[in-house]
Structure formats: structure tokens, C-alpha cells
Amino acid sequence: MVDYYELLGLSRDADLEEIKKGYRKLAFKYHPDRNEGSKEAEELFKQVTEAYEVLRDPEKRSVYDRYGEQGLKGSTGPGGTGGFDFSDAIEIFMRDFGGFSGLEDFLGASGARAQRTTSRKGKTVRVGVSLTLSEVAYGVKKTLRVSLLGVCDPCGGSGARSGTKPVVCPGCGGSGEQRHVQRSVFGQFVSVQPCQNCRGEGRIIAELCDICRGEGRTRSDTEVEIEVPAGVTSENFLTLRGRGSVGPRGGPRGDLEVLLEIQDDPRFSRNGSDLFHELPITFSQAALGDEVRVPTIEGTARVTIPAGIQSGDHLNLRGLGLPELSGHVRGDQVVRVVVWTPDDLTDQQEQALETLRSVEAPAPEHIRRRSHKGFWSRVKEAFTGG
């Protein structure tokens, strides 16, 4: 695997400005229009752009620093589901450096024009999917039914009526742009704008398709299979590149973004890969100890309650939590014990407690906790939100 930092010639503590500078230098070096369409240069251009897109984003960079490329799979953007292709690289390059002064001279007028008038990529389509904690624990494959725009069959995506074809725009000669020369005391200025006659497309449809009315696409329901990795949260989403709607009049497909929503489970609270479960017990169980079964993400587990446990103490079930995203470490399940005080005693229960009160020792000034202070703070935050 290629190291993104080495690829861009950066140190691992490089700031955003250094990342942009390193990428821009290499992107212009490997741009295919400066390398006579070399496939090797195209691949290097794609690689440096993918590295840049990860390192410029603080969240993606953090995941990459911890888990490498593997950590980005099933997440967002480069390295995510669906891969990263050359059209993505071009789109990112033009997004951040398309307005770079002298771009036409650097790439050549034809190359720069090609970047401006390339694809009218379909818009990103976003859909939501709901997951249970069990699905989060093991990962899951799901089939979604999504409404997408596809190629119009009668016109083949051209937008023109069957039997006809779009014609070259007479206003721009097919370039999709018009040049305007202005003179001033400072000299001559040339501005390039999209052709108003064809709206920058370079062609005109004389007779519109009866089905799509010139759009070149129609809407239909499509089944899409997704694979959700184990350990995801509601902050994660999947990007399926090139699986969204097609662009107008033959434009490439956009992306499909799957937003993840994790359902609440009344049995557990979640903190990263750790799960927390609250276990009510009686006073006699707390004083004498007991063995009980508690729910886990896998079913149930037997837990031994030691005699003398205090309300608020916790018991740790190692490795019974959730896996970390794209990692091999699994969290714990923490069982927080709460001693239940009955508020509706029978006569027999009241008499038994009166007998106990007559012989029990007074409560100490300070209760000795079984929980480690730092870990207890995490448990408290999980149940109180603070």
C-alpha cells in the first residue's frame, strides 16, 4: 500500500497549507494534458489526488493515521465503497485549483477547455438506512430500493427525438464557450464564458425526445446492495461512487451516499465500542451476592454479583462490547449495578426489615467503591450524559 504522506512528500505533522502546496505541485506534474495522455501519469495523478482528498479532511486524516487505508473502507470518499477513479480526481483538481491563474497556459488551452466542459455528472443521491446494534456488531449486507435517474432508452441519453441527433452549436463551434475581448487603458483583456446559445454544452437539440423532453434520462426504482462494516456509528456514511443518477444528456453517474442511523436499544447505552447496561438488584442480592444473567449483544451472559457490592459499582464483561470500525479490537460491556429500594412493603417484609435494622451496623461515612476512578467517570458520563 502507498503511504499518502510519502506520496505527497510530506511529514506526518504537515499542516493544511503544506498539504495543498505538495498536492498542487504533483498534480500539475502528473496531469495527463502535460504528459501526452500517458496512462502512467494518469494513474499517478489519481493517486496523489486521492491522498490529498484524505489528508485535507481532518476526520478522514484521523482515521487514516490510526488505521491506514483499511480504516477508510466503507466510510466516505477516497478508499470508500466503490473506489476512486480518474473522473473523481479531475473533479477534485478543478474544484480546488480550477481557478488557478494561468491554468490554460499550464495545461494547454484545449486541456483546460476539456476540464470545463467535461462531464455534467449526476448529482449525489442520499438515502438513509436503519441499523440495529446487532447489525453494527457483526456488519450486514442490505438491499436498498432507490429512485434513480437512468439513461432514457428511446434517445439513448442524447435527449434528441428518435431518428435525430444533437447538432454542433453554431455560436461556439462545439467548444461550449465564447471569448469576449475588452480593451482598456491597461491593455486587452480576454474573458471566457459559457456559450449562451448552448449553455456551455457545445451542441443543440433541435427536436426533443418525447419521453425525457431533452433530459436524456428517466426515473425508475433500482435495487442497490450495500455492505455495512462492523463497528459503524451514526456519524459514518457509505459512498458508492458512480452508483447514483446519470447526468443530463449522457453525463456520467453521480454518487450514492448511504446515511447510517443506529436504532436505540433500550438494553444498552453506547460509548464508542463499549456498551453499558444497568442492572437493578435487591438489597439481599447486594449484601449476600448472587448469580444472574444479563443481556448481551450476543444473547445473555452469567454474571456473579459479589457480596457487599454497592449501588453504582460496575462489573466488566471484557470483549462483549462492539468492534472498532475496521479494527480487530472489541470493546467491553459494562454492567452498572443499581440497588433497588422497594416502596410498597408487605407486612412480612416490613417486619423482616425491622428485625434487620435492630442488628445492622451503622453506615460508614465513606463507601468504598470497586470502580476505578477514571473508568467510573466514563460510566457516569454514559448514563447521565455529562
C-alpha positions as CSV (number, residue, x, y, z in Angstrom):
1,M,0.0,0.0,0.0
2,V,1.2,3.5,-0.8
3,D,1.8,5.8,2.1
4,Y,-0.2,9.0,1.5
5,Y,2.4,11.2,3.3
6,E,5.3,9.8,1.3
7,L,3.4,10.1,-1.9
8,L,2.9,13.8,-1.4
9,G,6.4,14.3,0.0
10,L,5.1,15.4,3.4
11,S,5.9,14.8,7.1
12,R,3.1,13.3,9.2
13,D,2.6,16.6,11.0
14,A,2.2,18.7,7.8
15,D,-0.4,21.4,8.0
16,L,-3.2,22.1,5.5
17,E,-1.2,24.7,3.6
18,E,1.7,22.3,3.1
19,I,-0.7,19.5,2.0
20,K,-2.3,21.8,-0.6
21,K,1.1,23.0,-1.8
22,G,2.5,19.5,-2.1
23,Y,-0.5,18.2,-4.0
24,R,-0.7,21.2,-6.4
25,K,2.9,20.7,-7.4
26,L,2.5,17.0,-8.1
27,A,-1.0,17.4,-9.7
28,F,0.4,19.8,-12.3
29,K,3.4,17.5,-12.8
30,Y,1.3,14.4,-13.5
31,H,-1.7,15.9,-15.2
32,P,-2.4,13.9,-18.4
33,D,-2.6,17.0,-20.5
34,R,1.0,17.7,-19.7
35,N,2.1,14.1,-20.3
36,E,0.5,13.4,-23.7
37,G,-2.2,11.3,-22.2
38,S,0.2,8.9,-20.5
39,K,-1.6,6.2,-18.6
40,E,1.2,6.1,-16.1
41,A,0.9,9.8,-15.4
42,E,-2.9,9.4,-15.2
43,E,-2.6,6.8,-12.5
44,L,-0.1,8.9,-10.6
45,F,-2.4,11.9,-10.9
46,K,-5.2,9.8,-9.5
47,Q,-3.1,8.5,-6.6
48,V,-1.8,12.0,-5.5
49,T,-5.4,13.4,-5.7
50,E,-6.7,10.5,-3.6
51,A,-4.0,11.1,-1.0
52,Y,-4.7,14.8,-1.0
53,E,-8.5,14.3,-0.6
54,V,-7.9,12.2,2.5
55,L,-5.2,14.3,4.2
56,R,-7.0,17.6,3.7
57,D,-10.1,16.4,5.6
58,P,-9.3,16.3,9.4
59,E,-11.8,13.4,10.1
60,K,-10.5,11.2,7.2
61,R,-6.9,12.0,8.1
62,S,-7.5,11.0,11.7
63,V,-9.0,7.6,10.6
64,Y,-6.1,7.1,8.1
65,D,-3.5,7.9,10.8
66,R,-5.0,5.3,13.1
67,Y,-6.0,2.5,10.7
68,G,-4.4,3.3,7.3
69,E,-6.3,2.8,4.0
70,Q,-8.2,-0.1,5.6
71,G,-9.9,2.2,8.0
72,L,-11.4,4.3,5.2
73,K,-13.2,1.4,3.5
74,G,-16.9,1.5,4.0
75,S,-16.6,5.2,5.0
76,T,-16.5,8.3,2.9
77,G,-14.8,9.5,-0.2
78,P,-11.5,8.0,-1.4
79,G,-10.9,4.5,-0.2
80,G,-14.6,4.1,0.4
81,T,-17.1,1.6,-1.2
82,G,-16.9,1.9,-5.0
83,G,-13.3,3.1,-5.3
84,F,-11.8,6.3,-6.6
85,D,-11.5,6.8,-10.3
86,F,-9.9,9.3,-12.7
87,S,-13.1,11.4,-13.1
88,D,-13.2,11.9,-9.3
89,A,-9.6,13.1,-9.4
90,I,-10.3,15.6,-12.2
91,E,-13.4,16.8,-10.3
92,I,-11.4,17.4,-7.1
93,F,-8.5,19.1,-9.0
94,M,-10.8,21.5,-10.8
95,R,-12.8,22.1,-7.5
96,D,-9.7,23.4,-5.7
97,F,-7.4,24.6,-8.4
98,G,-9.7,25.2,-11.4
99,G,-9.4,29.0,-10.9
100,F,-5.6,28.9,-10.6
101,S,-4.1,31.7,-12.6
102,G,-2.5,30.7,-15.8
103,L,-4.3,27.3,-15.9
104,E,-4.8,27.4,-19.7
105,D,-1.1,28.1,-20.3
106,F,-0.1,25.4,-17.9
107,L,-2.2,22.7,-19.3
108,G,-2.8,24.0,-22.8
109,A,-6.0,25.7,-23.9
110,S,-7.5,22.5,-25.2
111,G,-6.8,20.7,-21.9
112,A,-8.3,23.5,-19.8
113,R,-11.3,23.7,-22.0
114,A,-11.8,20.0,-21.7
115,Q,-11.8,20.2,-18.0
116,R,-14.5,22.9,-18.0
117,T,-16.8,21.2,-20.5
118,T,-16.2,17.6,-19.4
119,S,-19.0,15.7,-17.7
120,R,-22.1,17.1,-16.3
121,K,-22.0,14.5,-13.6
122,G,-25.3,13.4,-11.9
123,K,-26.0,14.9,-8.5
124,T,-25.2,12.9,-5.4
125,V,-28.3,10.9,-4.2
126,R,-28.6,10.4,-0.5
127,V,-30.6,7.6,1.2
128,G,-30.9,6.5,4.8
129,V,-30.7,3.0,6.2
130,S,-31.5,2.0,9.8
131,L,-29.3,-0.5,11.7
132,T,-29.7,-2.4,14.9
133,L,-26.9,-2.8,17.4
134,S,-26.6,-6.5,16.4
135,E,-26.0,-5.4,12.8
136,V,-23.4,-2.9,14.0
137,A,-21.7,-5.7,16.0
138,Y,-21.2,-8.1,13.0
139,G,-21.7,-5.9,9.9
140,V,-24.5,-6.6,7.5
141,K,-25.5,-6.7,3.8
142,K,-28.6,-4.9,2.8
143,T,-30.5,-4.4,-0.4
144,L,-32.0,-0.9,-0.8
145,R,-34.6,0.2,-3.3
146,V,-33.6,3.6,-4.6
147,S,-35.3,6.0,-7.0
148,L,-32.6,7.0,-9.6
149,L,-32.4,8.7,-12.9
150,G,-31.1,6.3,-15.6
151,V,-30.4,6.6,-19.4
152,C,-33.5,7.3,-21.4
153,D,-33.9,4.2,-23.7
154,P,-35.7,5.8,-26.7
155,C,-33.0,8.5,-27.2
156,G,-30.0,6.6,-25.7
157,G,-29.3,9.5,-23.4
158,S,-28.9,12.1,-26.1
159,G,-32.1,14.0,-25.4
160,A,-32.9,14.1,-29.1
161,R,-36.0,12.6,-30.7
162,S,-35.6,9.1,-32.0
163,G,-34.0,9.2,-35.5
164,T,-32.4,12.6,-34.9
165,K,-29.1,13.7,-33.3
166,P,-27.9,16.9,-31.5
167,V,-26.1,19.3,-33.8
168,V,-22.9,21.3,-33.2
169,C,-23.7,24.7,-31.8
170,P,-23.2,27.4,-34.4
171,G,-22.5,30.0,-31.8
172,C,-19.4,28.4,-30.3
173,G,-18.5,25.7,-32.9
174,G,-18.9,23.0,-30.4
175,S,-16.4,24.4,-27.8
176,G,-19.1,25.3,-25.4
177,E,-17.6,28.7,-24.6
178,Q,-17.3,32.2,-26.0
179,R,-14.5,34.6,-25.8
180,H,-15.0,38.3,-25.2
181,V,-12.3,40.8,-25.8
182,Q,-12.3,44.1,-23.9
183,R,-9.9,47.0,-24.3
184,S,-8.9,49.4,-21.7
185,V,-6.1,51.8,-20.9
186,F,-4.3,48.9,-19.2
187,G,-4.4,46.8,-22.3
188,Q,-6.5,44.0,-23.8
189,F,-8.4,41.6,-21.6
190,V,-9.9,38.3,-22.8
191,S,-12.7,36.6,-20.8
192,V,-14.0,33.2,-21.5
193,Q,-17.7,32.4,-20.6
194,P,-20.1,29.5,-21.3
195,C,-21.8,29.9,-24.7
196,Q,-25.3,31.3,-24.1
197,N,-26.7,29.7,-27.1
198,C,-26.0,26.1,-26.0
199,R,-25.4,26.8,-22.3
200,G,-21.9,25.5,-22.5
201,E,-22.7,22.1,-23.9
202,G,-21.3,22.7,-27.4
203,R,-24.4,21.2,-29.1
204,I,-28.0,21.9,-29.6
205,I,-31.0,19.6,-29.7
206,A,-33.4,20.6,-32.5
207,E,-36.1,18.0,-31.7
208,L,-36.5,17.0,-28.1
209,C,-37.2,13.3,-27.2
210,D,-40.9,12.8,-26.5
211,I,-40.1,10.7,-23.3
212,C,-37.5,12.7,-21.5
213,R,-38.0,16.1,-23.1
214,G,-34.3,16.6,-23.8
215,E,-33.0,15.5,-20.4
216,G,-31.6,12.2,-21.7
217,R,-32.7,10.4,-18.6
218,T,-35.8,8.9,-16.9
219,R,-36.5,8.0,-13.3
220,S,-37.0,4.4,-12.1
221,D,-36.6,2.3,-8.9
222,T,-33.3,0.4,-8.7
223,E,-32.1,-2.2,-6.2
224,V,-28.7,-1.4,-4.7
225,E,-26.8,-3.9,-2.5
226,I,-24.6,-2.3,0.2
227,E,-22.2,-3.9,2.7
228,V,-22.0,-2.2,6.0
229,P,-18.8,-3.0,8.0
230,A,-19.0,-3.8,11.7
231,G,-18.5,-1.0,14.2
232,V,-20.1,1.9,12.4
233,T,-21.8,4.8,14.1
234,S,-24.4,7.3,13.0
235,E,-21.6,9.7,12.1
236,N,-20.4,7.3,9.4
237,F,-21.8,7.0,5.9
238,L,-21.1,5.0,2.8
239,T,-20.2,6.5,-0.5
240,L,-20.9,4.3,-3.6
241,R,-19.1,6.1,-6.4
242,G,-20.8,6.1,-9.7
243,R,-23.9,4.4,-8.4
244,G,-26.2,7.4,-8.3
245,S,-28.2,9.1,-11.0
246,V,-26.8,9.7,-14.5
247,G,-26.0,13.2,-15.6
248,P,-28.2,15.1,-18.1
249,R,-27.7,14.1,-21.8
250,G,-25.1,11.4,-21.3
251,G,-23.3,12.7,-18.3
252,P,-21.7,10.1,-16.0
253,R,-23.4,8.8,-12.9
254,G,-23.1,10.7,-9.7
255,D,-22.5,9.1,-6.3
256,L,-24.9,7.3,-4.0
257,E,-24.5,8.3,-0.3
258,V,-25.9,6.0,2.3
259,L,-26.6,7.7,5.6
260,L,-26.5,5.3,8.6
261,E,-28.9,5.6,11.5
262,I,-28.3,3.4,14.5
263,Q,-31.5,2.4,16.3
264,D,-31.8,2.9,20.1
265,D,-31.6,-0.3,22.1
266,P,-33.4,0.0,25.5
267,R,-31.0,-2.5,27.0
268,F,-27.8,-0.6,26.3
269,S,-26.1,2.7,26.2
270,R,-23.1,3.1,23.8
271,N,-19.8,4.9,24.2
272,G,-17.6,4.2,21.2
273,S,-17.1,0.4,21.2
274,D,-18.2,0.0,24.8
275,L,-21.7,-1.0,25.8
276,F,-23.3,-0.1,29.2
277,H,-26.2,-2.0,30.8
278,E,-28.0,-1.0,34.0
279,L,-28.8,-4.0,36.3
280,P,-31.3,-3.4,39.2
281,I,-30.7,-5.9,42.1
282,T,-32.4,-6.3,45.5
283,F,-30.7,-5.4,48.9
284,S,-30.3,-9.0,49.8
285,Q,-28.6,-9.8,46.4
286,A,-26.2,-6.8,47.1
287,A,-25.5,-7.9,50.7
288,L,-25.2,-11.7,50.1
289,G,-24.1,-11.9,46.5
290,D,-25.8,-13.8,43.7
291,E,-25.5,-15.2,40.1
292,V,-27.7,-13.6,37.5
293,R,-28.0,-13.5,33.7
294,V,-27.7,-10.2,31.9
295,P,-28.5,-9.4,28.2
296,T,-25.5,-9.0,25.8
297,I,-25.3,-8.2,22.1
298,E,-24.8,-12.0,21.5
299,G,-27.6,-13.2,23.8
300,T,-27.1,-13.4,27.6
301,A,-24.1,-13.9,29.9
302,R,-23.9,-15.2,33.5
303,V,-22.6,-12.6,36.0
304,T,-21.5,-13.2,39.5
305,I,-22.6,-10.4,41.9
306,P,-20.1,-10.3,44.8
307,A,-21.4,-10.0,48.3
308,G,-21.2,-6.4,49.6
309,I,-21.4,-4.7,46.2
310,Q,-22.6,-1.1,46.4
311,S,-25.2,0.7,44.3
312,G,-23.4,2.3,41.4
313,D,-20.5,-0.2,41.2
314,H,-19.8,-1.8,37.9
315,L,-18.9,-5.2,36.6
316,N,-16.8,-5.5,33.4
317,L,-17.6,-8.1,30.8
318,R,-14.4,-8.0,28.7
319,G,-14.8,-8.3,24.9
320,L,-18.6,-8.3,24.9
321,G,-19.0,-4.8,23.5
322,L,-18.8,-3.7,19.8
323,P,-15.9,-3.9,17.5
324,E,-14.0,-0.8,16.5
325,L,-14.6,0.3,12.9
326,S,-12.3,-1.7,10.5
327,G,-10.3,-2.8,13.5
328,H,-9.6,-6.0,15.4
329,V,-10.2,-4.7,18.9
330,R,-13.6,-5.2,20.5
331,G,-14.9,-3.2,23.4
332,D,-16.3,-4.3,26.7
333,Q,-19.8,-4.5,28.2
334,V,-20.0,-2.6,31.5
335,V,-22.8,-3.7,33.9
336,R,-23.7,-0.9,36.3
337,V,-25.4,-2.2,39.5
338,V,-28.3,-0.3,41.0
339,V,-29.6,-1.5,44.3
340,W,-33.4,-1.3,44.2
341,T,-35.3,0.0,47.3
342,P,-38.9,-1.2,47.4
343,D,-41.5,1.4,48.2
344,D,-44.5,-0.9,48.8
345,L,-43.6,-3.4,51.6
346,T,-45.8,-6.2,52.8
347,D,-46.3,-6.7,56.5
348,Q,-43.9,-9.6,56.4
349,Q,-41.2,-7.7,54.5
350,E,-41.6,-4.7,56.9
351,Q,-41.2,-6.9,59.9
352,A,-38.1,-8.6,58.4
353,L,-36.5,-5.2,57.8
354,E,-37.3,-4.0,61.3
355,T,-35.5,-7.0,62.6
356,L,-32.5,-6.3,60.4
357,R,-32.4,-2.7,61.5
358,S,-32.2,-3.7,65.1
359,V,-29.0,-5.7,64.4
360,E,-27.3,-4.0,61.4
361,A,-24.2,-1.8,61.8
362,P,-24.5,1.9,61.0
363,A,-23.5,3.1,57.5
364,P,-19.8,4.3,57.2
365,E,-19.0,7.9,56.4
366,H,-17.5,6.9,53.1
367,I,-18.5,4.0,50.9
368,R,-15.6,2.1,49.3
369,R,-16.1,1.8,45.6
370,R,-15.0,-1.1,43.5
371,S,-14.7,1.1,40.4
372,H,-11.5,2.7,39.2
373,K,-12.0,6.5,39.3
374,G,-11.1,7.1,35.7
375,F,-13.3,4.3,34.4
376,W,-16.1,5.3,36.7
377,S,-16.2,8.7,35.2
378,R,-16.8,7.1,31.8
379,V,-19.6,5.0,33.2
380,K,-21.2,8.1,34.8
381,E,-21.0,10.1,31.6
382,A,-22.6,7.3,29.6
383,F,-25.6,7.2,31.9
384,T,-26.0,10.9,32.7
385,G,-24.8,12.5,29.5
386,G,-22.3,14.6,31.5
